[in-house]
Amino acid sequence: MDLTKEKILILDFGSQYTQLIARRVRELGVYCEIHRPDLPEDKIRAFGPQGIILSGGPSSVEAEGSPRCDPSVFTLGVPVLGICYGLQLLSKMLGGRVDKSAHREFGPAQVEVLKSRGPFASFRKGEQLKVWMSHGDRVEELPDGFHAIGHTPSAPFAAAAHEHKPIYGLQFHPEVVHTPAGREMLQSFLFTDCKVSGTWTMKGFAREAEETIRHQVEDGRVICGLSGGVDSSVAALLIHRAIGERLQCIFVDNGLLREGERAQVEALFVDRFHVPLKTVDARERFLEALRGVNDPEQKRKIIGREFVAVFEDAAKHVDGAKFLAQGTLYPDVIESISTKGPSATIKSHHNVGGLPEKMHLKLVEPLRELFKDEVRVLGKELGLPDAMVQRQPFPGPGLAIRCLGEVTEPRLAVLRKADVIVQDEIARAGLYTQLWQAFAVLLPVYSVGVMGDERTYEQTCVIRAVTSVDGMTADWARLPYELLEKMSSRIINEVRGINRVVYDVSSKPPATIEWE
């Protein structure tokens, strides 16, 4: 998709902050993409960047096998900004000297501005800037033609610039919130040196994405698995705007949905947006397949297998279908080109995969250039109501992985009622959009209780609420005691089958957000 003529290329050397660089650039209205650090010259030229940013990374430039960029990065005449490892790398590759720092810096530092140039263009000489350092190596000698434009007591070249070319390096991280003036630094580099206009918007993205979809699909038909989540909903609406009735959405009711979810999806997409939608009632099929299953990984595999089978069967009845729409997001794309080694499998992915290989359909992925928060903005642009745009993530296997132990309809009914109360009270407290996720979990743990002078022996409900930016890490939410008390009281009094409520105070890592 040729989103814009103004593009910034970010070469990823493995920093935990690389995605954050991209988010900051896009927040300034400038389109950017993250690519491998060793992207060859021909692909860099084909991309046509107006600027290149070299990310940080965990490696030492002195280590054997540490990542390098193509030397053409520094000869194309395109402005370059090296961040942390990026500064050390450009110094090393252009003839400078890098060594282990005598004083490693991890955390806050004060950089004194020596010259108002490049990322420091809007700051006065002598100004002290609070920044965030995270490095063990440091530049000991700059390459010929470079000079310091900022320093700290332990880093004489905390910021550097070429005397004539727009090539700059920062030893610290301007993209993190702990560098308060970081946005201004990136803005100076982008608008002054790269000369971008900052006019990339979701409205413009939607317009160009529609044209791209029409060009890709031509006169074919597209099938979209609609889950009711933000990603699939936005993808479906975007494609529907592009090709209208040639889109066929399929909603599979697997019996593992939240209370009223099927009715909400049908009302929104059929009644309001007039999107072609086929609902497949597969509740009995899924529950039968899950009968007697307790192992969480086995649950996921069964649900994935059944979903593929049900979806494939429904798709056979869509004449002329040549394409499959998926709500793939940019973080998914980035992971496939990551410079880091493979991660251990903690659990199967929340979303169901494998459809393209089984169905031999070409993929339509209109959101693959967007981050989650950008998808929400696009959803509002397309007219989705706030309740849908701000919807918290819901796992592909649904309530099956929040109903620990065997999944049965009676246990699901208990869980649904408890979950409705959690959702209702979180919303009443005005905390829904502040939390990444909040939900109920039903444990196969029974305990003794007393209700109305009678002994009870019923199940335990867990309330789980976390804060997060992207779901990769999460912290348990410090909910007010009064709110926890209200949720606990309502669940115990209104949901028959639960007589004990507990609150999960574990973060990710070491725990996961979902319980299974």
For each residue, the residues with C-beta under 8 A, 3 or more apart:
1: 208 209 212 369
2: 208 212
3: 7 31 200 205 208 369
4: 7 31 200 204 208
5: 48
6: 30 31 50 196 197 199 200
7: 3 4 31 32 33 47 48 49 50
8: 25 30 31 32 33 49 50 51 52 53 190 194 196
9: 32 33 35 39 44 47 49 51 52 53
10: 18 21 22 25 32 33 34 35 52 53 55
11: 34 35 36 37 39 52 53 54 55 69 73 86
12: 15 18 34 35 36 37 55 57 334 337 338 339
13: 18 37 54 55 56 57 59 67 85 86 89 339
14: 18 37 55 57 58 59 67 338 339 340
15: 12 18 21 55 56 57 58 83 84 85
16:
17: 20 21 55 56 173 175 176
18: 10 12 13 14 15 21 22 34 55 56 334
19: 22 23 34 331 334 371 470
20: 17 23 24 175 176
21: 10 15 17 18 24 25 53 55 83 175
22: 10 18 19 25 26 32 33 34 330 371
23: 19 20 26 27 175 371 373
24: 20 21 27 28 174 175 182 183 186
25: 8 10 21 22 28 30 32 53 186 190
26: 22 23 29 30 31 32 200 371 374
27: 23 24 183
28: 24 25 183 186 187 190 191 198
29: 26 197 198 199 200 201
30: 6 8 25 26 190 194 196 198 200
31: 3 4 6 7 8 26 200 369
32: 7 8 9 10 22 25 26 53
33: 7 8 9 10 22 47 369
34: 10 11 12 18 19 22 55 334 337
35: 9 10 11 12 39 43 47 337
36: 11 12 39 337 339
37: 11 12 13 14 54 55 57 67 68 69 339
38: 67 68 69 70
39: 9 11 35 36 43 44 47 69 70
40: 43 44 70
41: 44 45 70 72 76
42: 45 46
43: 35 39 40 46 47
44: 9 39 40 41 47 49 52 70 72 73 76
45: 41 42 48 76
46: 42 43
47: 7 9 33 35 39 43 44
48: 5 7 45
49: 7 8 9 44 52 78
50: 6 7 8 78 79 194 195 196
51: 8 9 78 79 80 81 189 190 193 194 196
52: 8 9 10 11 44 49 73 78 79 80 81
53: 8 9 10 11 21 25 32 80 81 82 83 86
54: 11 13 37 69 73 80 81 82 83 85 86 87 89 90
55: 10 11 12 13 14 15 17 18 21 34 37 83 84 85 86
56: 13 15 17 18 83 84 85 86 134 173
57: 12 13 14 15 37 67 84 85 86 339
58: 14 15 85
59: 13 14 63 66 67 85
60: 63 66 100 136 137
61: 66 85 88 89 92 98 137
62: 66 92 98 99 100 137
63: 59 60 66
64:
65:
66: 59 60 61 62 63
67: 13 14 37 38 57 59 339
68: 37 38 89 93
69: 11 37 38 39 54 73 89 93
70: 38 39 40 41 44 73
71: 74 75 93
72: 41 44 75 76
73: 11 44 52 54 69 70 76 78 80
74: 71 80 90 93 94 167
75: 71 72
76: 41 44 45 72 73
77:
78: 49 50 51 52 73
79: 50 51 52 166 167 168 189 193 194
80: 51 52 53 54 73 74 90 166 167 168
81: 51 52 53 54 86 118 119 168 169 170 189
82: 53 54 85 86 87 88 89 90 167 168 169 170
83: 15 21 53 54 55 56 86 87 169 170 173 174 175
84: 15 55 56 57 87 88 134 135 170 171 172 173
85: 13 15 54 55 56 57 58 59 61 82 88 89 135
86: 11 13 53 54 55 56 57 81 82 83 89 90 169 170
87: 54 82 83 84 90 91 139 157 160 169 170 171
88: 61 82 84 85 91 92 98 135 137 138 139 169
89: 13 54 61 68 69 82 85 86 92 93
90: 54 74 80 82 86 87 93 94 143 167 169
91: 87 88 94 96 97 98 139 141 142 143 146 157 160 169
92: 61 62 88 89 96 97 98
93: 68 69 71 74 89 90
94: 74 90 91 143 144 146
95: 143 144
96: 91 92 139 140 141 142 143 146
97: 91 92 139 140 141
98: 61 62 88 91 92 137 138 139 140
99: 62 137 138 140
100: 60 62 136 137 138
101: 104 105 135 136 137 138 154 155
102: 154
103: 154
104: 101 135 136
105: 101 109 133 134 135 152 154 155
106: 133 134 135
107: 132 133 134
108: 130 131 132 133 178
109: 105 130 131 132 133 152 155 158 172
110: 128 129 130 131 152
111: 128 129 131 150 151 152 158 159 172
112: 126 127 128 129 150 151 152
113: 116 120 123 124 125 126 127 128 129 149 150 159
114: 125 148 149 150 151 159
115: 120 125 147 148 149 150 161
116: 113 120 121 122 123 124 125 149
117: 120 121 149 161 168
118: 81 121 149 161 166 168 188 189 192 193
119: 81 159 168 170 174 185 186 188 189
120: 113 115 116 117 123 149 150 159 185 188
121: 116 117 118 188 192
122: 116 184 187 188
123: 113 116 120 127 129 181 184
124: 113 116 127
125: 113 114 115 116
126: 112 113
127: 112 113 123 124
128: 110 111 112 113
129: 110 111 112 113 123 150 179 181
130: 108 109 110 178 179 180 181
131: 108 109 110 111 158 172 173 174 178 179 182
132: 107 108 109 172 173 176 178 179
133: 105 106 107 108 109 152 155 171 172 173
134: 56 84 105 106 107 172 173
135: 84 85 88 101 104 105 106 138 171
136: 60 100 101 104
137: 60 61 62 88 98 99 100 101
138: 88 98 99 100 101 135 154 155 157 171
139: 87 88 91 96 97 98 142 155 157 160 169 171
140: 96 97 98 99
141: 91 96 97
142: 91 96 139 146 147 148 157 160
143: 90 91 94 95 96 146
144: 94 95
145: 162 163 164 165
146: 91 94 96 142 143 160 161 162 163 167
147: 115 142 160 161 163
148: 114 115 142 151 156 157 158 159 160
149: 113 114 115 116 117 118 120 159 160 161 168
150: 111 112 113 114 115 120 129 158 159 170
151: 111 112 114 148 155 156 157 158 159
152: 105 109 110 111 112 133 155 158 171
153:
154: 101 102 103 105 138
155: 101 105 109 133 138 139 151 152 158 171
156: 148 151
157: 87 91 138 139 142 148 151 160 169 171
158: 109 111 131 148 150 151 152 155 170 171 172
159: 111 113 114 119 120 148 149 150 151 168 169 170 171 172
160: 87 91 139 142 146 147 148 149 157 168 169
161: 115 117 118 146 147 149 167 168 169
162: 145 146 165 166 167 168
163: 145 146 147
164: 145
165: 145 162
166: 79 80 118 162 193
167: 74 79 80 82 90 146 161 162
168: 79 80 81 82 117 118 119 149 159 160 161 162 189 193
169: 81 82 83 86 87 88 90 91 139 157 159 160 161
170: 81 82 83 84 86 87 119 150 158 159 173 174 185
171: 84 87 133 135 138 139 152 155 157 158 159
172: 84 109 111 131 132 133 134 158 159 179
173: 17 56 83 84 131 132 133 134 170 176 178 179 182
174: 24 83 119 131 170 179 181 182 183 185 186
175: 17 20 21 23 24 83 179 182 186
176: 17 20 132 173 179 182
177: 180 182
178: 108 130 131 132 173
179: 129 130 131 132 172 173 174 175 176 182 185
180: 130 177
181: 123 129 130 174 184 185
182: 24 131 173 174 175 176 177 179 185 186
183: 24 27 28 174 186 187
184: 122 123 181 187 188
185: 119 120 170 174 179 181 182 188 189
186: 24 25 28 119 174 175 182 183 189 190
187: 28 122 183 184 190 191
188: 118 119 120 121 122 184 185 191 192 193
189: 51 79 81 118 119 168 185 186 192 193 194
190: 8 25 28 30 51 186 187 193 194 196 198
191: 28 187 188 194 195 196 198
192: 118 121 188 189 195
193: 51 79 118 166 168 188 189 190
194: 8 30 50 51 79 189 190 191
195: 50 191 192
196: 6 8 30 50 51 190 191
197: 6 29
198: 28 29 30 190 191
199: 6 29 204
200: 3 4 6 26 29 30 31 204 205
201: 29 204 205
202: 205 206 374 377 378 381
203: 206 207 381
204: 4 199 200 201 207 208
205: 3 200 201 202 208 209 369 370 378
206: 202 203 209 210 238 241 378 381 382
207: 203 204 210 211
208: 1 2 3 4 204 205 211 212
209: 1 205 206 212 213 238 242 366
210: 206 207 213 214 238 241 242
211: 207 208 214 215 242
212: 1 2 208 209 215 216 366
213: 209 210 216 217 238 239 242 243 364 366
214: 210 211 217 218 242 243
215: 211 212 218
216: 212 213 323 364
217: 213 214 220 221 222 242 243 246 322 323 364
218: 214 215
219: 246
220: 217 246 320 321 322 323
221: 217 246 247 248 318 319 320 321 322 323
222: 217 239 243 246 247 248 321 322 323 324 325 364
223: 248 249 250 315 318 321 323 324 325 361
224: 232 235 236 239 247 248 249 250 324 325
225: 232 249 250 251 252 311 324 325 326 352 355
226: 232 233 236 249 250 251 265 269 277
227: 232 233 251 394 396
228: 232 233 251 257 261 264 265 391 394
229: 232 233 327 391 393 394
230: 233 234 372 375 376 379 388 389 391 393
231: 234 235 327 329 367 372 375
232: 224 225 226 227 228 229 235 236 327
233: 226 227 228 229 230 236 237 268 269 379 384 388
234: 230 231 237 238 327 367 375 378 379 382 384
235: 224 231 232 238 239 325 326 327 365 366 367
236: 224 226 232 233 239 240 247 249 269 275 325
237: 233 234 240 241 273 275 379 382 383 384
238: 206 209 210 213 234 235 241 242 366 367 378 382
239: 213 222 224 235 236 242 243 247 325 364 366
240: 236 237 243 244 247 273 275
241: 206 210 237 238 244 382
242: 209 210 211 213 214 217 238 239
243: 213 214 217 222 239 240 246 247
244: 240 241 247
245: 276
246: 217 219 220 221 222 243
247: 221 222 224 236 239 240 243 244 275 276 325
248: 221 222 223 224 276 278 318 321
249: 223 224 225 226 236 269 275 276 277 278
250: 223 224 225 226 277 278 280 311 314 315
251: 225 226 227 228 262 265 266 277 278 279 280
252: 225 280 282 307 310 311 314
253: 257 262 279 280 281 282 283
254: 257 282 283 286 303 306 307 310 398
255: 282 283 284 286 287 409 412
256: 286 303 397 398 399 400 407 412
257: 228 253 254 261 262 398 399
258: 261 394 398 399 416 419 420 423
259: 416 417 419 420
260: 263 264
261: 228 257 258 264 265
262: 251 253 257 265 266 279
263: 260 266 267
264: 228 260 261 267 268
265: 226 228 251 261 262 268 269 277
266: 251 262 263 269 270 271 277 279
267: 263 264 270 271 272
268: 233 264 265 271 272 273 385 388
269: 226 233 236 249 265 266 272 273 275 277
270: 266 267 273 274 275 277
271: 266 267 268 274
272: 267 268 269
273: 237 240 268 269 270 383
274: 270 271
275: 236 237 240 247 249 269 270
276: 245 247 248 249
277: 226 249 250 251 265 266 269 270
278: 248 249 250 251 314
279: 251 253 262 266
280: 250 251 252 253 310 311 314
281: 253
282: 252 253 254 255 285 286 306 310
283: 253 254 255 286 287
284: 255 287 288
285: 282 288 289 306 310
286: 254 255 256 282 283 289 290 303 306
287: 255 283 284 290 291 407 408 409
288: 284 285 291
289: 285 286 302 303 306
290: 286 287 293 299 302 303 400 406 407
291: 287 288 406 408
292: 406
293: 290 298 299 302 406 407
294: 298 405 406
295: 298 299
296: 299 300 347 401 404 516
297: 300 301 347 348
298: 293 294 295 301 302
299: 290 293 295 296 302 303 397 400 401 407 516
300: 296 297 303 304 347 348 397 400 401 516
301: 297 298 304 305 348
302: 289 290 293 298 299 305 306
303: 254 256 286 289 290 299 300 306 307 352 396 397 398 400
304: 300 301 307 308 348 352 353 354 396 397
305: 301 302 308 309
306: 254 282 285 286 289 302 303 309 310
307: 252 254 303 304 310 311 352 396
308: 304 305 311 312 352 354 355 358
309: 305 306 312 313
310: 252 254 280 282 285 306 307 313 314
311: 225 250 252 280 307 308 314 315 355
312: 308 309 315 316 355 358 359
313: 309 310 316 317
314: 250 252 278 280 310 311 317 318
315: 223 250 311 312 318 321 359
316: 312 313
317: 313 314
318: 221 223 248 314 315 321
319: 221
320: 220 221
321: 220 221 222 223 248 315 318 324 361
322: 217 220 221 222 361 362
323: 216 217 220 221 222 223 361 362 363 364
324: 222 223 224 225 321 355 356 359 361 362 363 364
325: 222 223 224 225 235 236 239 247 363 364 365 366
326: 225 235 355 356 363 364 365
327: 229 231 232 234 235 365 367
328: 332 333 363 365 367 368
329: 231 332 333 367 368 370 371 372 375
330: 22 333 334 367 368 369 370 371
331: 19 334 335 371 372 470
332: 328 329 335 336 368
333: 328 329 330 336 337 368 369
334: 12 18 19 34 330 331 337 338
335: 331 332 338
336: 332 333
337: 12 34 35 36 333 334
338: 12 14 334 335
339: 12 13 14 36 37 57 67
340: 14 343
341:
342:
343: 340 346
344:
345: 348
346: 343 512
347: 296 297 300 512 516
348: 297 300 301 304 345
349: 353 396
350: 393 395 396 397 514
351: 396
352: 225 303 304 307 308 355 396
353: 304 349
354: 304 308 357 358
355: 225 308 311 312 324 326 352 358 359 361
356: 324 326 359 360 361 363
357: 354 360
358: 308 312 354 355
359: 312 315 324 355 356
360: 356 357
361: 223 321 322 323 324 355 356
362: 322 323 324
363: 323 324 325 326 328 356
364: 213 216 217 222 239 323 324 325 326
365: 235 325 326 327 328 368
366: 209 212 213 235 238 239 325
367: 231 234 235 238 327 328 329 330 370 375 378
368: 328 329 330 332 333 365
369: 1 3 31 33 205 330 333
370: 205 329 330 367 374 375 378
371: 19 22 23 26 329 330 331 374 375
372: 230 231 329 331 375 376 470
373: 23 376 377
374: 26 202 370 371 377 378
375: 230 231 234 329 367 370 371 372 378 379
376: 230 372 373 379 380 389 390
377: 202 373 374 380 381
378: 202 205 206 234 238 367 370 374 375 381 382
379: 230 233 234 237 375 376 382 384 388 389
380: 376 377 383 384 386 389
381: 202 203 206 377 378
382: 206 234 237 238 241 378 379
383: 237 273 380
384: 233 234 237 379 380 388 389
385: 268 388 389
386: 380 389 390
387: 390 391
388: 230 233 268 379 384 385 391
389: 230 376 379 380 384 385 386
390: 376 386 387 432 433
391: 228 229 230 387 388 394
392: 432 435 436 437 438 439
393: 229 230 350 436 437 471
394: 227 228 229 258 391 398
395: 350 398 401 514
396: 227 303 304 307 349 350 351 352
397: 256 299 300 303 304 350 400 401
398: 254 256 257 258 303 394 395 401 402
399: 256 257 258 402 403 407 412 415 416 419
400: 256 290 299 300 303 397 403 407 516
401: 296 299 300 395 397 398 514 515 516
402: 398 399 415 419 439 440 441 442 514 515 516
403: 399 400 407 411 412 415 441 442
404: 296 441 442 443 444 515 516
405: 294 411 443 444
406: 290 291 292 293 294 411 444
407: 256 287 290 293 299 399 400 403 411 412
408: 287 291 411 412
409: 255 287 412 413
410: 413 414 497
411: 403 405 406 407 408 414 415 442 459
412: 255 256 399 403 407 408 409 415 416
413: 409 410 416 417
414: 410 411 417 418 442 459 495 496 497 498
415: 399 402 403 411 412 418 419 440 441 442
416: 258 259 399 412 413 419 420
417: 259 413 414 420 421 494 495
418: 414 415 421 422 440 442 461 491 495 498
419: 258 259 399 402 415 416 422 423 439 440
420: 258 259 416 417 423 424
421: 417 418 424 425 440 487 490 491 494 495
422: 418 419 425 426 438 439 440 463 487 491
423: 258 419 420 426 427 432 438 439
424: 420 421 427 428
425: 421 422 428 429 483 486 487 490
426: 422 423 429 431 432 435 438 465 483
427: 423 424 430 431 432
428: 424 425
429: 425 426 480 483
430: 427 434
431: 426 427 434 435 438 477 479 483
432: 390 392 423 426 427 435 438
433: 390
434: 430 431 467
435: 392 426 431 432 438 465 466 467 477
436: 392 393 466 467 468 469 471 474 513
437: 392 393 464 465 466 468 474 513
438: 392 422 423 426 431 432 435 463 464 465 466 477
439: 392 402 419 422 423 463 464 465
440: 402 415 418 419 421 422 461 462 463 464 491
441: 402 403 404 415 461 462 463 464 504 515
442: 402 403 404 411 414 415 418 459 460 461 462 498
443: 404 405 459 460 461 462
444: 404 405 406 459
445: 459 460
446: 457 458 459 460
447: 457 458 460 499 500
448: 455 456 457
449: 455 456 457 458 499 500
450: 453 454 455 456
451: 454 456 492 499
452:
453: 450
454: 450 451
455: 448 449 450
456: 448 449 450 451 499
457: 446 447 448 449 499
458: 446 447 449 497 498 499 500
459: 411 414 442 443 444 445 446 497 498 499 500
460: 442 443 445 446 447 498 500 501 502
461: 418 440 441 442 443 491 495 498 500 501 502
462: 440 441 442 443 501 502 503 504 515
463: 422 438 439 440 441 484 487 488 501 502 503 504
464: 437 438 439 440 441 504 513 515
465: 426 435 437 438 439 476 477 479 504
466: 435 436 437 438 474 475 476 477 507 508 513
467: 434 435 436 474 475 476 477
468: 436 437 471 472 473 474 475 508 513
469: 436 472 473
470: 19 331 372
471: 393 436 468 474 513
472: 468 469
473: 468 469 507 508 509
474: 436 437 466 467 468 471 507 508 513
475: 466 467 468 507 508
476: 465 466 467 504 505 506 507
477: 431 435 438 465 466 467
478:
479: 431 465 483 484 503
480: 429 483 484
481: 484 485
482: 485 486
483: 425 426 429 431 479 480 486 487
484: 463 479 480 481 487 488 503
485: 481 482 488 489
486: 425 482 483 489 490
487: 421 422 425 463 483 484 490 491 501
488: 463 484 485 491 492 501
489: 485 486 492 493
490: 421 425 486 487 493 494
491: 418 421 422 440 461 487 488 494 495 498 501
492: 451 488 489 495 498 499 500 501
493: 489 490
494: 417 421 490 491
495: 414 417 418 421 461 491 492 498
496: 414
497: 410 414 458 459
498: 414 418 442 458 459 460 461 491 492 495 501
499: 447 449 451 456 457 458 459 492
500: 447 449 458 459 460 461 492
501: 460 461 462 463 487 488 491 492 498
502: 460 461 462 463
503: 462 463 479 484
504: 441 462 463 464 465 476 511
505: 476
506: 476 510 511
507: 466 473 474 475 476 510 511
508: 466 468 473 474 475 511 512 513
509: 473
510: 506 507
511: 504 506 507 508
512: 346 347 508 515
513: 436 437 464 466 468 471 474 508
514: 350 395 401 402
515: 401 402 404 441 462 464 512
516: 296 299 300 347 400 401 402 404
